[in-house]
Amino acid sequence: MCYTDYVYNYIKGQITEIFASTIIIETGGIGYEVNATADLLASVKLGENSSVYVYLQVKEDSHILYGFSNAAERALFLQLINNVSGVGAKSALTMLSIGAGSLLAAISKEDVSAIAAVKGISRKTAEKVILELRGKLPAAESSEAVDAVFGLVNLGLSRSEALSVIKSIETTGKTAEQIISAALKARRS
């Protein structure tokens, strides 16, 4: 049985160690071991201070931190583990190795082969991801639209309203802030 708890948003501190799939971030005299996405591993540098978006998975026998380079990457991870049956945290982290934008694009284009090409992800799992998440995520080449969806939800729109309005506007090449602004304008008209 797995209990999930979203009690930490981010950890800010010094990167003291970097391994193949984890980092150690020290803050307040405590070194937190964080299972990291490929994007996070590529963005941190040893000895530098960083802010790492995190998700704490609480199980009966362990507490595991997962780290992300931005809030949108974490949001996609949460969509995978909460909405796709049979996809756990390790599989979701593995899928994110191709990058959140590439994974979003594969889901929106229903490109089973792109997801199944990820080492450790079967074709059946890739099909399930597309089936379960198709239409629930913004069709975007980058994670900016995902950030915008969460921004709009924080502004009081329902998730379905936010997705609907974002799908009705052009998002290519825009920042999350620009997408939110355009979405709010479109909603008013």
C-alpha positions as CSV (number, residue, x, y, z in Angstrom):
1,M,0.0,0.0,0.0
2,C,1.4,3.4,-0.9
3,Y,0.4,6.7,0.6
4,T,1.3,9.8,-1.2
5,D,1.8,13.2,0.4
6,Y,2.6,16.5,-1.3
7,V,4.1,18.2,1.7
8,Y,7.2,19.8,0.1
9,N,7.2,22.2,-2.9
10,Y,10.9,22.7,-3.3
11,I,14.2,22.4,-1.5
12,K,16.7,25.1,-1.8
13,G,20.3,24.4,-0.9
14,Q,23.8,23.4,-2.0
15,I,24.3,20.5,-4.3
16,T,26.9,18.4,-2.5
17,E,26.9,15.2,-4.6
18,I,25.7,14.2,-8.0
19,F,25.3,10.5,-9.0
20,A,23.9,8.7,-12.1
21,S,20.3,9.1,-10.9
22,T,20.3,11.0,-7.6
23,I,21.6,14.2,-6.1
24,I,22.3,15.2,-2.6
25,I,21.1,18.7,-1.7
26,E,22.1,20.1,1.7
27,T,20.0,22.6,3.5
28,G,19.9,23.4,7.2
29,G,22.7,20.9,7.9
30,I,20.7,18.0,6.4
31,G,21.6,16.3,3.1
32,Y,18.5,15.2,1.2
33,E,18.9,12.4,-1.3
34,V,16.7,13.1,-4.3
35,N,15.9,10.8,-7.2
36,A,16.4,13.1,-10.1
37,T,15.0,13.4,-13.6
38,A,17.5,13.7,-16.5
39,D,16.7,17.4,-16.9
40,L,17.4,18.1,-13.3
41,L,20.7,16.1,-13.4
42,A,21.8,18.2,-16.4
43,S,20.8,21.5,-14.8
44,V,22.6,21.3,-11.4
45,K,26.3,21.8,-10.7
46,L,28.3,20.4,-7.8
47,G,28.8,23.1,-5.1
48,E,26.2,25.5,-6.4
49,N,23.0,26.5,-4.7
50,S,19.9,25.4,-6.4
51,S,16.1,25.1,-6.0
52,V,14.8,21.7,-6.7
53,Y,11.1,21.0,-7.1
54,V,10.3,17.8,-5.2
55,Y,7.6,15.2,-4.6
56,L,7.7,13.1,-1.4
57,Q,6.4,9.6,-1.8
58,V,5.5,8.1,1.6
59,K,5.2,4.4,1.9
60,E,4.8,2.1,4.9
61,D,8.5,1.3,4.8
62,S,10.1,4.4,3.2
63,H,10.0,8.0,2.4
64,I,11.4,8.8,-1.1
65,L,12.1,12.3,-2.6
66,Y,11.8,12.8,-6.3
67,G,13.3,15.9,-7.9
68,F,12.4,17.9,-10.9
69,S,13.9,20.8,-12.9
70,N,10.6,22.8,-12.8
71,A,7.0,22.6,-11.6
72,A,5.7,21.5,-15.0
73,E,8.0,18.5,-15.1
74,R,6.7,17.5,-11.6
75,A,3.1,18.1,-12.7
76,L,3.6,15.6,-15.6
77,F,5.2,13.1,-13.2
78,L,2.1,13.4,-11.0
79,Q,-0.2,12.9,-13.9
80,L,1.6,9.7,-14.8
81,I,1.6,8.2,-11.3
82,N,-1.9,9.3,-10.3
83,N,-3.8,8.7,-13.6
84,V,-2.1,5.8,-15.4
85,S,-2.7,2.5,-13.7
86,G,0.4,0.4,-13.3
87,V,2.8,3.4,-13.7
88,G,4.7,4.0,-10.5
89,A,7.3,6.6,-9.6
90,K,10.2,4.8,-11.1
91,S,8.5,4.2,-14.4
92,A,7.4,7.8,-14.5
93,L,10.9,9.1,-13.8
94,T,12.2,6.8,-16.6
95,M,9.7,8.2,-19.1
96,L,10.7,11.7,-18.2
97,S,14.3,10.8,-19.3
98,I,13.3,11.9,-22.8
99,G,12.3,15.3,-21.4
100,A,8.9,16.6,-20.4
101,G,8.3,18.4,-23.7
102,S,9.1,15.3,-25.7
103,L,6.9,13.2,-23.5
104,L,4.0,15.7,-23.8
105,A,4.5,15.8,-27.6
106,A,4.5,12.0,-27.8
107,I,1.3,11.8,-25.8
108,S,-0.5,14.5,-27.7
109,K,0.6,13.0,-31.1
110,E,-0.3,9.5,-29.8
111,D,3.2,8.4,-30.7
112,V,3.5,5.0,-28.9
113,S,6.8,4.2,-30.5
114,A,8.5,7.3,-29.0
115,I,7.4,6.4,-25.5
116,A,8.1,2.7,-25.9
117,A,11.6,3.5,-27.2
118,V,12.5,4.6,-23.6
119,K,14.6,1.8,-22.1
120,G,12.5,-0.1,-19.6
121,I,9.1,1.1,-20.9
122,S,7.0,-1.6,-22.8
123,R,4.8,-0.9,-25.7
124,K,1.8,-1.9,-23.6
125,T,2.7,0.7,-20.9
126,A,3.2,3.4,-23.6
127,E,-0.2,2.6,-25.1
128,K,-1.7,2.9,-21.6
129,V,-0.1,6.2,-20.9
130,I,-1.5,7.6,-24.2
131,L,-4.9,6.2,-23.5
132,E,-5.1,7.5,-20.0
133,L,-3.6,10.9,-20.6
134,R,-4.9,11.7,-24.1
135,G,-6.9,14.9,-23.9
136,K,-6.0,15.5,-20.2
137,L,-2.8,17.4,-21.0
138,P,-2.2,20.4,-23.2
139,A,-0.9,19.6,-26.6
140,A,2.5,21.3,-26.4
141,E,6.0,20.8,-27.6
142,S,7.3,22.3,-24.3
143,S,6.3,22.3,-20.7
144,E,5.3,26.0,-20.9
145,A,1.6,25.1,-21.6
146,V,1.6,22.8,-18.6
147,D,2.9,25.6,-16.4
148,A,0.2,27.8,-17.8
149,V,-2.5,25.2,-17.0
150,F,-1.4,25.1,-13.4
151,G,-1.2,28.9,-13.3
152,L,-4.8,29.3,-14.6
153,V,-6.0,26.7,-12.0
154,N,-4.3,28.7,-9.3
155,L,-6.1,31.8,-10.6
156,G,-9.5,30.0,-10.0
157,L,-10.3,28.2,-13.3
158,S,-11.2,24.6,-13.2
159,R,-8.7,22.2,-14.8
160,S,-11.0,21.5,-17.7
161,E,-11.6,25.2,-18.3
162,A,-7.9,25.9,-18.3
163,L,-7.2,23.0,-20.7
164,S,-10.0,24.1,-23.0
165,V,-8.9,27.8,-23.2
166,I,-5.3,26.8,-23.7
167,K,-6.2,24.5,-26.6
168,S,-8.1,27.4,-28.2
169,I,-5.0,29.6,-28.5
170,E,-1.6,29.5,-30.1
171,T,1.1,28.4,-27.6
172,T,4.1,27.7,-29.8
173,G,7.1,29.7,-28.7
174,K,5.4,31.5,-25.8
175,T,6.3,31.5,-22.2
176,A,3.9,30.3,-19.5
177,E,3.2,33.9,-18.6
178,Q,2.4,34.8,-22.2
179,I,0.1,31.8,-22.5
180,I,-1.7,32.7,-19.3
181,S,-2.2,36.3,-20.5
182,A,-3.5,35.1,-23.9
183,A,-5.8,32.6,-22.3
184,L,-7.3,35.1,-19.9
185,K,-7.9,37.5,-22.9
186,A,-9.5,34.7,-24.9
187,R,-11.7,33.7,-22.0
188,R,-13.0,37.3,-21.6
189,S,-13.9,37.6,-25.3
